[in-house]
Amino acid sequence: MLDKVGLRFTMMTFDDFVNYLKKNPEDSVIWTNFGIYCKRLGQYDKAIYCHTKAIQINPNFAEAYNNRACAKKAIGDNTCLEDVYTAIRINPDFAEAYNNLGNIEHQLGLSQQAIEHYKKALLLGQRVDFYMNLAIVQASTGDKLNAINNICNALRITEDEELKARLRISLKELEAAVKL
C-alpha cells in the first residue's frame, strides 16, 4: 500500500515516518505504511502497534487488519486469524487477505483450507505469489501435477528473470518426482 507516500515510501527512513506522523497523527495510511516498514525491519511489535493505530483511526481499513495479521503471524500470535477474517469481512474481494489466510492455514497444517483460500485469491486476482503459495501446498500434499500446473502459471505471468530461474528449478524437481 503506497497511497499518499507513493514511490517515496520505499525511500523513507524510520525518522521520516516518525516526523511525518508527528505532524499528521491521524493519517491511517501512513500508520499502516510505517507498520509495513517496521515489519520489514523485523520490528514486529512496532509493526503491530502501527497497524493498530491505523485501525483505531479507521476501523474499516481492511489493509491494516491484513498487515497486522502478517506481523502477528511472524511472532506466532494466532490472533492473526481474527485480523484476516476481519479484513475479508470488510472487503470480501480482498485477494491478498485470502492469500494471507492461506499462508496462516498452511503454517497451522490446514492444507485443504489453505488450498481453497489460495484458489479464492487467484479468482480475485492472478499474482505470482498466489500461484507459488498454492503450488507449495499442493506439492506438500502430494498433488504434484496441480503444483506443476500452478508453477507454469506463475512462470507465464512473471517478468522477473531471477524468479523465473528459481521456478524452472522447482518445476524440474516436481516433474522428476512425478516420473518416479
KOLTIRO-262649 format. One record per atom (N, C-alpha, C, O): residue number from 1; residue in three letters; atom name; x, y, z. Coordinates in pm, whole numbers, plus 50000, padded with zeros to 5 digits. Example, Ala and Ser with C-alpha at 12.3 -4.5 7.8 and 13.67 -1.06 7.14 Angstrom:
<recs>
  resi  resn  name      X      Y      Z
     1   ALA     N  51319  49431  50780
     1   ALA    CA  51230  49550  50780
     1   ALA     C  51320  49670  50780
     1   ALA     O  51424  49668  50846
     2   SER     N  51285  49775  50708
     2   SER    CA  51367  49894  50714
     2   SER     C  51290  50003  50787
     2   SER     O  51341  50114  50804
</recs>
This chain:
<recs>
  resi  resn  name      X      Y      Z
     1   MET     N  50084  49883  50000
     1   MET    CA  50000  50000  50000
     1   MET     C  50088  50123  50000
     1   MET     O  50164  50146  50095
     2   LEU     N  50080  50202  49896
     2   LEU    CA  50169  50316  49885
     2   LEU     C  50093  50448  49871
     2   LEU     O  50154  50549  49838
     3   ASP     N  49963  50449  49896
     3   ASP    CA  49887  50572  49885
     3   ASP     C  49951  50684  49966
     3   ASP     O  50010  50659  50071
     4   LYS     N  49938  50803  49918
     4   LYS    CA  49986  50927  49981
     4   LYS     C  50137  50938  49983
     4   LYS     O  50190  51048  49974
     5   VAL     N  50207  50829  49995
     5   VAL    CA  50352  50834  50001
     5   VAL     C  50409  50801  49864
     5   VAL     O  50518  50846  49829
     6   GLY     N  50336  50723  49787
     6   GLY    CA  50380  50685  49655
     6   GLY     C  50514  50616  49656
     6   GLY     O  50543  50537  49746
     7   LEU     N  50594  50643  49557
     7   LEU    CA  50723  50578  49545
     7   LEU     C  50819  50620  49656
     7   LEU     O  50915  50549  49683
     8   ARG     N  50794  50734  49719
     8   ARG    CA  50880  50779  49828
     8   ARG     C  50878  50682  49945
     8   ARG     O  50973  50681  50025
     9   PHE     N  50773  50601  49959
     9   PHE    CA  50763  50508  50071
     9   PHE     C  50887  50419  50081
     9   PHE     O  50938  50395  50190
    10   THR     N  50933  50371  49969
    10   THR    CA  51048  50281  49971
    10   THR     C  51177  50353  50008
    10   THR     O  51276  50289  50043
    11   MET     N  51176  50485  50001
    11   MET    CA  51295  50563  50032
    11   MET     C  51287  50626  50171
    11   MET     O  51383  50689  50215
    12   MET     N  51175  50612  50239
    12   MET    CA  51159  50675  50370
    12   MET     C  51235  50598  50477
    12   MET     O  51248  50476  50472
    13   THR     N  51285  50673  50573
    13   THR    CA  51355  50613  50687
    13   THR     C  51260  50609  50806
    13   THR     O  51151  50667  50803
    14   PHE     N  51303  50541  50909
    14   PHE    CA  51226  50536  51033
    14   PHE     C  51195  50677  51081
    14   PHE     O  51081  50708  51115
    15   ASP     N  51297  50763  51083
    15   ASP    CA  51279  50901  51130
    15   ASP     C  51183  50979  51041
    15   ASP     O  51108  51064  51090
    16   ASP     N  51185  50953  50910
    16   ASP    CA  51091  51019  50819
    16   ASP     C  50947  50988  50859
    16   ASP     O  50862  51077  50863
    17   PHE     N  50919  50860  50887
    17   PHE    CA  50784  50822  50929
    17   PHE     C  50747  50891  51060
    17   PHE     O  50638  50948  51073
    18   VAL     N  50837  50887  51157
    18   VAL    CA  50811  50948  51288
    18   VAL     C  50781  51096  51271
    18   VAL     O  50684  51147  51328
    19   ASN     N  50862  51166  51195
    19   ASN    CA  50842  51310  51175
    19   ASN     C  50711  51340  51103
    19   ASN     O  50640  51433  51140
    20   TYR     N  50679  51261  51001
    20   TYR    CA  50554  51281  50930
    20   TYR     C  50434  51259  51023
    20   TYR     O  50339  51336  51022
    21   LEU     N  50441  51153  51103
    21   LEU    CA  50329  51121  51191
    21   LEU     C  50314  51220  51306
    21   LEU     O  50204  51235  51360
    22   LYS     N  50421  51287  51345
    22   LYS    CA  50409  51393  51446
    22   LYS     C  50322  51506  51393
    22   LYS     O  50246  51567  51468
    23   LYS     N  50334  51533  51264
    23   LYS    CA  50257  51641  51201
    23   LYS     C  50119  51594  51158
    23   LYS     O  50026  51674  51149
    24   ASN     N  50105  51464  51131
    24   ASN    CA  49980  51407  51077
    24   ASN     C  49943  51280  51153
    24   ASN     O  49941  51172  51094
    25   PRO     N  49914  51291  51282
    25   PRO    CA  49892  51170  51363
    25   PRO     C  49765  51092  51329
    25   PRO     O  49749  50979  51375
    26   GLU     N  49676  51149  51250
    26   GLU    CA  49551  51081  51215
    26   GLU     C  49554  51022  51074
    26   GLU     O  49449  50988  51019
    27   ASP     N  49670  51008  51017
    27   ASP    CA  49683  50955  50881
    27   ASP     C  49697  50802  50888
    27   ASP     O  49806  50749  50908
    28   SER     N  49585  50733  50872
    28   SER    CA  49585  50587  50887
    28   SER     C  49669  50518  50781
    28   SER     O  49729  50413  50808
    29   VAL     N  49676  50574  50661
    29   VAL    CA  49754  50512  50554
    29   VAL     C  49903  50516  50589
    29   VAL     O  49974  50417  50570
    30   ILE     N  49949  50628  50639
    30   ILE    CA  50090  50638  50677
    30   ILE     C  50120  50547  50795
    30   ILE     O  50227  50486  50801
    31   TRP     N  50027  50537  50890
    31   TRP    CA  50048  50446  51003
    31   TRP     C  50067  50303  50953
    31   TRP     O  50158  50233  50999
    32   THR     N  49984  50260  50859
    32   THR    CA  49999  50121  50813
    32   THR     C  50123  50105  50726
    32   THR     O  50187  49999  50728
    33   ASN     N  50160  50208  50649
    33   ASN    CA  50286  50201  50574
    33   ASN     C  50405  50193  50668
    33   ASN     O  50501  50121  50642
    34   PHE     N  50398  50267  50778
    34   PHE    CA  50504  50260  50880
    34   PHE     C  50510  50120  50939
    34   PHE     O  50618  50067  50967
    35   GLY     N  50393  50060  50959
    35   GLY    CA  50388  49923  51009
    35   GLY     C  50453  49824  50914
    35   GLY     O  50524  49734  50957
    36   ILE     N  50429  49841  50785
    36   ILE    CA  50492  49755  50684
    36   ILE     C  50644  49773  50691
    36   ILE     O  50719  49676  50685
    37   TYR     N  50687  49897  50703
    37   TYR    CA  50830  49928  50713
    37   TYR     C  50891  49860  50835
    37   TYR     O  50997  49798  50826
    38   CYS     N  50824  49872  50950
    38   CYS    CA  50875  49810  51074
    38   CYS     C  50883  49658  51061
    38   CYS     O  50979  49597  51106
    39   LYS     N  50781  49598  50998
    39   LYS    CA  50783  49452  50980
    39   LYS     C  50903  49411  50894
    39   LYS     O  50969  49312  50924
    40   ARG     N  50930  49487  50789
    40   ARG    CA  51045  49456  50703
    40   ARG     C  51176  49463  50781
    40   ARG     O  51273  49394  50746
    41   LEU     N  51180  49546  50885
    41   LEU    CA  51299  49556  50970
    41   LEU     C  51302  49448  51078
    41   LEU     O  51398  49438  51154
    42   GLY     N  51194  49367  51085
    42   GLY    CA  51186  49265  51189
    42   GLY     C  51138  49320  51322
    42   GLY     O  51148  49252  51424
    43   GLN     N  51085  49441  51322
    43   GLN    CA  51034  49504  51443
    43   GLN     C  50882  49479  51451
    43   GLN     O  50801  49569  51427
    44   TYR     N  50848  49356  51484
    44   TYR    CA  50710  49312  51475
    44   TYR     C  50618  49381  51575
    44   TYR     O  50504  49414  51542
    45   ASP     N  50665  49403  51696
    45   ASP    CA  50582  49471  51795
    45   ASP     C  50550  49613  51750
    45   ASP     O  50437  49660  51767
    46   LYS     N  50648  49682  51694
    46   LYS    CA  50623  49817  51643
    46   LYS     C  50528  49812  51524
    46   LYS     O  50441  49898  51509
    47   ALA     N  50544  49711  51439
    47   ALA    CA  50455  49696  51324
    47   ALA     C  50311  49677  51371
    47   ALA     O  50219  49740  51319
    48   ILE     N  50292  49590  51469
    48   ILE    CA  50158  49565  51522
    48   ILE     C  50101  49693  51581
    48   ILE     O  49983  49725  51560
    49   TYR     N  50183  49767  51654
    49   TYR    CA  50139  49895  51712
    49   TYR     C  50093  49991  51601
    49   TYR     O  49987  50053  51613
    50   CYS     N  50172  50003  51496
    50   CYS    CA  50139  50096  51387
    50   CYS     C  50008  50057  51318
    50   CYS     O  49924  50143  51290
    51   HIS     N  49991  49929  51289
    51   HIS    CA  49868  49884  51224
    51   HIS     C  49748  49902  51317
    51   HIS     O  49638  49935  51272
    52   THR     N  49769  49882  51446
    52   THR    CA  49662  49903  51543
    52   THR     C  49622  50050  51545
    52   THR     O  49503  50082  51551
    53   LYS     N  49719  50141  51539
    53   LYS    CA  49689  50285  51532
    53   LYS     C  49606  50314  51407
    53   LYS     O  49509  50390  51413
    54   ALA     N  49644  50256  51294
    54   ALA    CA  49570  50278  51170
    54   ALA     C  49426  50230  51184
    54   ALA     O  49333  50296  51137
    55   ILE     N  49407  50116  51250
    55   ILE    CA  49274  50060  51271
    55   ILE     C  49193  50147  51367
    55   ILE     O  49073  50166  51346
    56   GLN     N  49256  50201  51470
    56   GLN    CA  49186  50291  51562
    56   GLN     C  49137  50415  51490
    56   GLN     O  49028  50465  51518
    57   ILE     N  49217  50465  51397
    57   ILE    CA  49179  50583  51320
    57   ILE     C  49070  50549  51219
    57   ILE     O  48976  50626  51200
    58   ASN     N  49084  50434  51154
    58   ASN    CA  48990  50391  51051
    58   ASN     C  48955  50244  51072
    58   ASN     O  49023  50157  51019
    59   PRO     N  48850  50217  51149
    59   PRO    CA  48814  50078  51181
    59   PRO     C  48774  49992  51061
    59   PRO     O  48761  49870  51073
    60   ASN     N  48753  50054  50945
    60   ASN    CA  48717  49978  50825
    60   ASN     C  48832  49968  50726
    60   ASN     O  48810  49952  50606
    61   PHE     N  48952  49978  50775
    61   PHE    CA  49073  49975  50692
    61   PHE     C  49120  49830  50680
    61   PHE     O  49203  49784  50758
    62   ALA     N  49067  49760  50579
    62   ALA    CA  49095  49617  50562
    62   ALA     C  49244  49589  50548
    62   ALA     O  49293  49490  50603
    63   GLU     N  49316  49674  50476
    63   GLU    CA  49459  49652  50456
    63   GLU     C  49535  49655  50588
    63   GLU     O  49630  49578  50607
    64   ALA     N  49494  49742  50680
    64   ALA    CA  49562  49750  50810
    64   ALA     C  49540  49621  50890
    64   ALA     O  49633  49572  50954
    65   TYR     N  49419  49566  50885
    65   TYR    CA  49394  49439  50954
    65   TYR     C  49479  49327  50892
    65   TYR     O  49539  49247  50964
    66   ASN     N  49484  49323  50759
    66   ASN    CA  49562  49220  50692
    66   ASN     C  49711  49234  50723
    66   ASN     O  49779  49135  50749
    67   ASN     N  49761  49357  50721
    67   ASN    CA  49903  49380  50751
    67   ASN     C  49935  49348  50897
    67   ASN     O  50041  49294  50927
    68   ARG     N  49842  49382  50987
    68   ARG    CA  49865  49347  51127
    68   ARG     C  49868  49196  51144
    68   ARG     O  49947  49143  51223
    69   ALA     N  49783  49126  51070
    69   ALA    CA  49784  48979  51075
    69   ALA     C  49920  48924  51033
    69   ALA     O  49970  48829  51094
    70   CYS     N  49980  48982  50930
    70   CYS    CA  50113  48937  50884
    70   CYS     C  50217  48955  50994
    70   CYS     O  50300  48867  51016
    71   ALA     N  50213  49068  51062
    71   ALA    CA  50309  49093  51170
    71   ALA     C  50284  48997  51287
    71   ALA     O  50379  48946  51346
    72   LYS     N  50157  48974  51320
    72   LYS    CA  50124  48881  51428
    72   LYS     C  50168  48739  51392
    72   LYS     O  50220  48666  51477
    73   LYS     N  50146  48701  51267
    73   LYS    CA  50186  48567  51223
    73   LYS     C  50336  48547  51239
    73   LYS     O  50382  48439  51277
    74   ALA     N  50412  48652  51212
    74   ALA    CA  50558  48644  51220
    74   ALA     C  50607  48614  51362
    74   ALA     O  50716  48559  51379
    75   ILE     N  50528  48650  51463
    75   ILE    CA  50568  48622  51602
    75   ILE     C  50489  48506  51661
    75   ILE     O  50497  48479  51781
    76   GLY     N  50411  48436  51576
    76   GLY    CA  50338  48319  51622
    76   GLY     C  50211  48350  51699
    76   GLY     O  50162  48265  51774
    77   ASP     N  50158  48469  51682
    77   ASP    CA  50035  48509  51751
    77   ASP     C  49915  48463  51668
    77   ASP     O  49888  48518  51561
    78   ASN     N  49844  48362  51717
    78   ASN    CA  49733  48305  51641
    78   ASN     C  49610  48395  51633
    78   ASN     O  49514  48360  51565
    79   THR     N  49611  48510  51702
    79   THR    CA  49501  48605  51683
    79   THR     C  49510  48669  51544
    79   THR     O  49424  48747  51505
    80   CYS     N  49616  48635  51471
    80   CYS    CA  49629  48685  51334
    80   CYS     C  49509  48641  51249
    80   CYS     O  49468  48713  51158
    81   LEU     N  49454  48524  51279
    81   LEU    CA  49337  48476  51204
    81   LEU     C  49220  48572  51218
    81   LEU     O  49150  48598  51120
    82   GLU     N  49197  48623  51339
    82   GLU    CA  49087  48717  51360
    82   GLU     C  49103  48840  51272
    82   GLU     O  49006  48890  51215
    83   ASP     N  49227  48888  51261
    83   ASP    CA  49252  49006  51178
    83   ASP     C  49226  48979  51031
    83   ASP     O  49168  49063  50962
    84   VAL     N  49267  48862  50983
    84   VAL    CA  49243  48830  50841
    84   VAL     C  49093  48815  50816
    84   VAL     O  49043  48865  50715
    85   TYR     N  49023  48748  50906
    85   TYR    CA  48878  48735  50889
    85   TYR     C  48810  48872  50888
    85   TYR     O  48717  48894  50811
    86   THR     N  48858  48964  50972
    86   THR    CA  48802  49099  50975
    86   THR     C  48830  49170  50843
    86   THR     O  48741  49236  50788
    87   ALA     N  48951  49157  50791
    87   ALA    CA  48985  49219  50662
    87   ALA     C  48892  49168  50552
    87   ALA     O  48846  49246  50468
    88   ILE     N  48866  49038  50552
    88   ILE    CA  48779  48978  50450
    88   ILE     C  48634  49021  50471
    88   ILE     O  48561  49042  50374
    89   ARG     N  48591  49032  50595
    89   ARG    CA  48454  49079  50623
    89   ARG     C  48436  49221  50571
    89   ARG     O  48333  49254  50511
    90   ILE     N  48537  49306  50593
    90   ILE    CA  48530  49444  50546
    90   ILE     C  48535  49450  50394
    90   ILE     O  48461  49527  50332
    91   ASN     N  48621  49369  50334
    91   ASN    CA  48638  49369  50189
    91   ASN     C  48641  49225  50138
    91   ASN     O  48748  49165  50130
    92   PRO     N  48525  49169  50104
    92   PRO    CA  48518  49030  50060
    92   PRO     C  48594  49001  49931
    92   PRO     O  48615  48884  49896
    93   ASP     N  48636  49104  49859
    93   ASP    CA  48710  49086  49734
    93   ASP     C  48859  49116  49750
    93   ASP     O  48926  49150  49653
    94   PHE     N  48909  49105  49871
    94   PHE    CA  49048  49140  49904
    94   PHE     C  49136  49017  49883
    94   PHE     O  49156  48938  49975
    95   ALA     N  49188  49002  49762
    95   ALA    CA  49265  48883  49723
    95   ALA     C  49383  48859  49816
    95   ALA     O  49410  48746  49855
    96   GLU     N  49455  48964  49851
    96   GLU    CA  49574  48949  49935
    96   GLU     C  49538  48891  50072
    96   GLU     O  49617  48817  50131
    97   ALA     N  49421  48926  50124
    97   ALA    CA  49379  48871  50254
    97   ALA     C  49353  48721  50243
    97   ALA     O  49387  48645  50334
    98   TYR     N  49292  48678  50133
    98   TYR    CA  49271  48533  50114
    98   TYR     C  49405  48460  50102
    98   TYR     O  49421  48351  50155
    99   ASN     N  49500  48521  50032
    99   ASN    CA  49633  48462  50022
    99   ASN     C  49698  48453  50160
    99   ASN     O  49757  48351  50195
   100   ASN     N  49687  48559  50236
   100   ASN    CA  49743  48561  50371
   100   ASN     C  49676  48455  50459
   100   ASN     O  49742  48388  50538
   101   LEU     N  49545  48442  50446
   101   LEU    CA  49472  48339  50521
   101   LEU     C  49525  48201  50482
   101   LEU     O  49544  48115  50569
   102   GLY     N  49548  48179  50354
   102   GLY    CA  49607  48052  50310
   102   GLY     C  49744  48029  50371
   102   GLY     O  49775  47917  50412
   103   ASN     N  49826  48133  50379
   103   ASN    CA  49959  48121  50440
   103   ASN     C  49949  48079  50586
   103   ASN     O  50022  47992  50633
   104   ILE     N  49857  48143  50658
   104   ILE    CA  49840  48111  50800
   104   ILE     C  49791  47968  50816
   104   ILE     O  49842  47893  50899
   105   GLU     N  49691  47930  50736
   105   GLU    CA  49637  47794  50745
   105   GLU     C  49744  47690  50710
   105   GLU     O  49752  47586  50775
   106   HIS     N  49824  47718  50609
   106   HIS    CA  49932  47624  50573
   106   HIS     C  50028  47609  50690
   106   HIS     O  50070  47498  50723
   107   GLN     N  50063  47720  50752
   107   GLN    CA  50153  47716  50868
   107   GLN     C  50092  47636  50983
   107   GLN     O  50165  47573  51060
   108   LEU     N  49960  47640  50995
   108   LEU    CA  49891  47566  51101
   108   LEU     C  49863  47420  51062
   108   LEU     O  49805  47345  51141
   109   GLY     N  49903  47380  50941
   109   GLY    CA  49881  47243  50897
   109   GLY     C  49743  47218  50839
   109   GLY     O  49701  47104  50826
   110   LEU     N  49672  47325  50805
   110   LEU    CA  49537  47314  50749
   110   LEU     C  49545  47326  50597
   110   LEU     O  49500  47425  50538
   111   SER     N  49602  47225  50534
   111   SER    CA  49636  47232  50392
   111   SER     C  49514  47249  50302
   111   SER     O  49518  47331  50210
   112   GLN     N  49407  47175  50325
   112   GLN    CA  49290  47185  50238
   112   GLN     C  49227  47323  50244
   112   GLN     O  49189  47378  50141
   113   GLN     N  49217  47381  50365
   113   GLN    CA  49163  47516  50377
   113   GLN     C  49255  47615  50306
   113   GLN     O  49208  47707  50239
   114   ALA     N  49386  47597  50322
   114   ALA    CA  49483  47686  50257
   114   ALA     C  49465  47681  50105
   114   ALA     O  49463  47785  50039
   115   ILE     N  49451  47562  50051
   115   ILE    CA  49433  47547  49906
   115   ILE     C  49309  47623  49860
   115   ILE     O  49314  47694  49760
   116   GLU     N  49199  47607  49932
   116   GLU    CA  49075  47677  49894
   116   GLU     C  49092  47828  49898
   116   GLU     O  49040  47899  49812
   117   HIS     N  49164  47878  49999
   117   HIS    CA  49181  48023  50009
   117   HIS     C  49279  48077  49905
   117   HIS     O  49262  48189  49857
   118   TYR     N  49381  48000  49869
   118   TYR    CA  49469  48042  49760
   118   TYR     C  49390  48047  49629
   118   TYR     O  49408  48139  49549
   119   LYS     N  49304  47948  49607
   119   LYS    CA  49222  47947  49486
   119   LYS     C  49129  48068  49482
   119   LYS     O  49108  48128  49377
   120   LYS     N  49073  48103  49597
   120   LYS    CA  48986  48221  49606
   120   LYS     C  49067  48347  49574
   120   LYS     O  49020  48434  49500
   121   ALA     N  49188  48357  49627
   121   ALA    CA  49274  48472  49597
   121   ALA     C  49299  48481  49446
   121   ALA     O  49294  48590  49389
   122   LEU     N  49324  48367  49383
   122   LEU    CA  49350  48366  49239
   122   LEU     C  49227  48402  49157
   122   LEU     O  49240  48460  49049
   123   LEU     N  49109  48369  49206
   123   LEU    CA  48987  48411  49137
   123   LEU     C  48973  48562  49139
   123   LEU     O  48918  48622  49046
   124   LEU     N  49022  48623  49246
   124   LEU    CA  49010  48768  49262
   124   LEU     C  49123  48845  49195
   124   LEU     O  49108  48964  49165
   125   GLY     N  49235  48779  49173
   125   GLY    CA  49348  48846  49109
   125   GLY     C  49465  48751  49092
   125   GLY     O  49508  48687  49188
   126   GLN     N  49515  48741  48971
   126   GLN    CA  49626  48649  48946
   126   GLN     C  49758  48717  48979
   126   GLN     O  49795  48818  48918
   127   ARG     N  49828  48660  49076
   127   ARG    CA  49960  48709  49114
   127   ARG     C  50055  48591  49126
   127   ARG     O  50014  48481  49162
   128   VAL     N  50180  48616  49097
   128   VAL    CA  50281  48510  49101
   128   VAL     C  50286  48445  49238
   128   VAL     O  50289  48322  49249
   129   ASP     N  50286  48527  49344
   129   ASP    CA  50297  48469  49479
   129   ASP     C  50177  48384  49515
   129   ASP     O  50191  48287  49589
   130   PHE     N  50058  48416  49463
   130   PHE    CA  49941  48333  49489
   130   PHE     C  49960  48195  49426
   130   PHE     O  49934  48093  49490
   131   TYR     N  50004  48193  49300
   131   TYR    CA  50030  48065  49232
   131   TYR     C  50139  47985  49304
   131   TYR     O  50126  47864  49321
   132   MET     N  50244  48054  49344
   132   MET    CA  50355  47984  49411
   132   MET     C  50310  47924  49543
   132   MET     O  50343  47810  49575
   133   ASN     N  50235  48001  49622
   133   ASN    CA  50187  47950  49751
   133   ASN     C  50097  47829  49732
   133   ASN     O  50107  47730  49805
   134   LEU     N  50007  47837  49633
   134   LEU    CA  49920  47724  49604
   134   LEU     C  50002  47602  49562
   134   LEU     O  49975  47491  49608
   135   ALA     N  50101  47621  49477
   135   ALA    CA  50185  47510  49431
   135   ALA     C  50261  47446  49547
   135   ALA     O  50274  47323  49551
   136   ILE     N  50310  47526  49639
   136   ILE    CA  50383  47472  49755
   136   ILE     C  50294  47380  49837
   136   ILE     O  50336  47271  49875
   137   VAL     N  50171  47424  49865
   137   VAL    CA  50081  47341  49945
   137   VAL     C  50040  47217  49867
   137   VAL     O  50035  47108  49922
   138   GLN     N  50011  47234  49739
   138   GLN    CA  49972  47118  49659
   138   GLN     C  50085  47015  49655
   138   GLN     O  50060  46895  49670
   139   ALA     N  50207  47060  49636
   139   ALA    CA  50321  46967  49633
   139   ALA     C  50337  46898  49768
   139   ALA     O  50367  46779  49773
   140   SER     N  50317  46972  49876
   140   SER    CA  50334  46913  50010
   140   SER     C  50226  46811  50043
   140   SER     O  50246  46726  50129
   141   THR     N  50112  46819  49974
   141   THR    CA  50005  46722  49997
   141   THR     C  50008  46609  49894
   141   THR     O  49920  46523  49893
   142   GLY     N  50109  46610  49806
   142   GLY    CA  50122  46503  49708
   142   GLY     C  50055  46532  49575
   142   GLY     O  50060  46449  49484
   143   ASP     N  49991  46648  49562
   143   ASP    CA  49923  46684  49437
   143   ASP     C  50022  46753  49344
   143   ASP     O  50010  46872  49313
   144   LYS     N  50121  46677  49300
   144   LYS    CA  50231  46733  49223
   144   LYS     C  50190  46782  49085
   144   LYS     O  50247  46879  49035
   145   LEU     N  50093  46717  49022
   145   LEU    CA  50051  46761  48888
   145   LEU     C  49989  46901  48892
   145   LEU     O  50020  46985  48808
   146   ASN     N  49902  46926  48989
   146   ASN    CA  49845  47060  49002
   146   ASN     C  49951  47161  49045
   146   ASN     O  49947  47277  49005
   147   ALA     N  50046  47117  49127
   147   ALA    CA  50157  47205  49166
   147   ALA     C  50236  47246  49042
   147   ALA     O  50272  47363  49026
   148   ILE     N  50264  47150  48954
   148   ILE    CA  50335  47179  48829
   148   ILE     C  50256  47281  48746
   148   ILE     O  50313  47377  48695
   149   ASN     N  50127  47258  48734
   149   ASN    CA  50041  47349  48658
   149   ASN     C  50048  47491  48714
   149   ASN     O  50054  47588  48638
   150   ASN     N  50047  47504  48845
   150   ASN    CA  50049  47637  48906
   150   ASN     C  50186  47704  48897
   150   ASN     O  50194  47826  48890
   151   ILE     N  50292  47625  48899
   151   ILE    CA  50425  47684  48874
   151   ILE     C  50431  47734  48730
   151   ILE     O  50487  47841  48704
   152   CYS     N  50374  47659  48637
   152   CYS    CA  50368  47704  48497
   152   CYS     C  50289  47834  48485
   152   CYS     O  50326  47924  48409
   153   ASN     N  50179  47844  48559
   153   ASN    CA  50101  47968  48559
   153   ASN     C  50183  48085  48612
   153   ASN     O  50177  48195  48558
   154   ALA     N  50258  48061  48719
   154   ALA    CA  50344  48166  48775
   154   ALA     C  50450  48207  48674
   154   ALA     O  50478  48326  48657
   155   LEU     N  50510  48109  48607
   155   LEU    CA  50610  48139  48504
   155   LEU     C  50550  48223  48391
   155   LEU     O  50616  48313  48337
   156   ARG     N  50427  48193  48356
   156   ARG    CA  50360  48263  48246
   156   ARG     C  50342  48411  48276
   156   ARG     O  50348  48493  48185
   157   ILE     N  50319  48447  48403
   157   ILE    CA  50287  48587  48431
   157   ILE     C  50401  48668  48492
   157   ILE     O  50391  48791  48500
   158   THR     N  50509  48603  48533
   158   THR    CA  50618  48681  48593
   158   THR     C  50712  48735  48486
   158   THR     O  50734  48673  48382
   159   GLU     N  50767  48851  48514
   159   GLU    CA  50868  48910  48426
   159   GLU     C  51005  48910  48492
   159   GLU     O  51104  48950  48430
   160   ASP     N  51012  48866  48616
   160   ASP    CA  51136  48865  48693
   160   ASP     C  51219  48744  48651
   160   ASP     O  51182  48630  48679
   161   GLU     N  51332  48769  48586
   161   GLU    CA  51415  48661  48532
   161   GLU     C  51474  48573  48642
   161   GLU     O  51484  48451  48625
   162   GLU     N  51513  48632  48753
   162   GLU    CA  51568  48553  48864
   162   GLU     C  51461  48459  48920
   162   GLU     O  51488  48343  48948
   163   LEU     N  51341  48511  48935
   163   LEU    CA  51230  48428  48983
   163   LEU     C  51198  48319  48882
   163   LEU     O  51172  48205  48921
   164   LYS     N  51200  48352  48754
   164   LYS    CA  51175  48250  48652
   164   LYS     C  51275  48136  48663
   164   LYS     O  51238  48019  48651
   165   ALA     N  51401  48169  48687
   165   ALA    CA  51504  48065  48700
   165   ALA     C  51475  47975  48819
   165   ALA     O  51487  47853  48809
   166   ARG     N  51436  48035  48933
   166   ARG    CA  51404  47954  49051
   166   ARG     C  51280  47868  49027
   166   ARG     O  51275  47752  49069
   167   LEU     N  51181  47925  48960
   167   LEU    CA  51059  47849  48929
   167   LEU     C  51089  47732  48836
   167   LEU     O  51032  47624  48852
   168   ARG     N  51177  47752  48740
   168   ARG    CA  51213  47644  48647
   168   ARG     C  51283  47529  48721
   168   ARG     O  51261  47412  48689
   169   ILE     N  51365  47562  48819
   169   ILE    CA  51430  47458  48900
   169   ILE     C  51324  47379  48977
   169   ILE     O  51328  47256  48979
   170   SER     N  51230  47450  49040
   170   SER    CA  51122  47383  49113
   170   SER     C  51040  47296  49019
   170   SER     O  51001  47184  49054
   171   LEU     N  51013  47348  48902
   171   LEU    CA  50935  47273  48803
   171   LEU     C  51006  47144  48764
   171   LEU     O  50942  47039  48757
   172   LYS     N  51135  47150  48738
   172   LYS    CA  51211  47029  48702
   172   LYS     C  51210  46928  48815
   172   LYS     O  51197  46808  48791
   173   GLU     N  51224  46975  48939
   173   GLU    CA  51222  46884  49054
   173   GLU     C  51088  46815  49066
   173   GLU     O  51082  46694  49092
   174   LEU     N  50979  46890  49049
   174   LEU    CA  50846  46830  49057
   174   LEU     C  50822  46733  48942
   174   LEU     O  50767  46625  48962
   175   GLU     N  50863  46771  48823
   175   GLU    CA  50845  46682  48707
   175   GLU     C  50923  46553  48727
   175   GLU     O  50874  46446  48691
   176   ALA     N  51041  46561  48783
   176   ALA    CA  51121  46441  48811
   176   ALA     C  51051  46355  48915
   176   ALA     O  51051  46232  48905
   177   ALA     N  50991  46417  49016
   177   ALA    CA  50920  46342  49120
   177   ALA     C  50797  46272  49064
   177   ALA     O  50763  46162  49108
   178   VAL     N  50731  46334  48968
   178   VAL    CA  50612  46273  48907
   178   VAL     C  50651  46152  48824
   178   VAL     O  50575  46055  48818
   179   LYS     N  50767  46155  48760
   179   LYS    CA  50812  46044  48675
   179   LYS     C  50858  45923  48755
   179   LYS     O  50868  45814  48699
   180   LEU     N  50885  45940  48885
   180   LEU    CA  50933  45828  48966
   180   LEU     C  50836  45716  48973
   180   LEU     O  50863  45615  49037
</recs>
